[in-house]
């Protein structure tokens, strides 16, 4: 087992990474929770695969367990779902020292985290991410929330879990598209923080796509280390944490414009990373060879680098609602060299120049 610790003083927590840890989660949870009353929140896809395994692990270790199943997909990530789940918490008799366990991908984790933050002004929260993207990104760092029709994650909070349990075995049940979406976020870490990670993905992309367990565990651990380090230095995204949004500025706009139906999150981020790199090239922060390597790795990972049937002026309008923006200035994360990135003011004209 690998353990990565997120150092946040009073809010620190471990990330457990292992093949098969799901069946032992109940045993580990004993030292992280104050009560034996637990509500598992999962979705209609994951429940068929892993709910019984997790419930049995909890029941066998003395927990009183309830579960609530939401419809799978980004469409569930809204305030109506939050309201329903808060009422479920009350119905199941959760108390101030009870806990919610999120079993699922980023959508489930974000929703369950927000419900945990709101119920009785905050109850304990555990992440059990079941997608590669959630394992390397959304389950770590304490960002929870839901979408409004006006934009992604517009209603949310910073609320950290007590622990994260990453079981690499569950990745075998994912379709290849979801695997590729997770690889997109890992490539992001390589571009913004770790050139050697980028090189590793380049050299091993075939084995990674085939879910070689040793290589995938290395990617998950390194990604969690990078995110944990950034979050520990800037928990509430007041400064350097914003670099983790590389690719997300255009990506979120594309997701919103396509109503979260055409592109999964990692695909939209891949497109956003490529176009942000083109802005960096125009500013001479990177050279054409590095831009070509970024594009080639995204393509080798079977990720899109271009959007289809979208108006570039509408994309820019969507970008104007990005949460990084300040006082009307558009903020962009741009690569400034191999394994390095920074945050810059970018004009509408610069964005339009690189968009199709």
Secondary structure, DSSP 8 states (H G I E B T S, - for coil): -EEEEE--GGG-EEEEEETTGGGGHHHHHTTT-S-SEEEEEEETTHIIIIIHHHHHHHHTTT-EEEEEEE-SSGGG-SHHHHHHHHHHHHHTT--TT-EEEEEESHHHHHHHHHHHHHGGG--EEEEEE-SHHIIIIITSS-EEEEEETTEEEEEEEE---SEEEEEGGGGGGS-HHHHHHHHHHHHHHHHHT-HHHHHHHHHHHHHHHTT-HHHHHHHHHHHHHHHHHHHHH-TT-SSGGGGGGTTHHHHHHHHHHTTTTSS-HHHHHHHHHHHHHHHHHHTTSS-HHHHHHHHHHHHHTT---S--S--HHHHHHHHTT-TT-BTTB-EEEEEEETTEEEEEE--HHHHHHH--
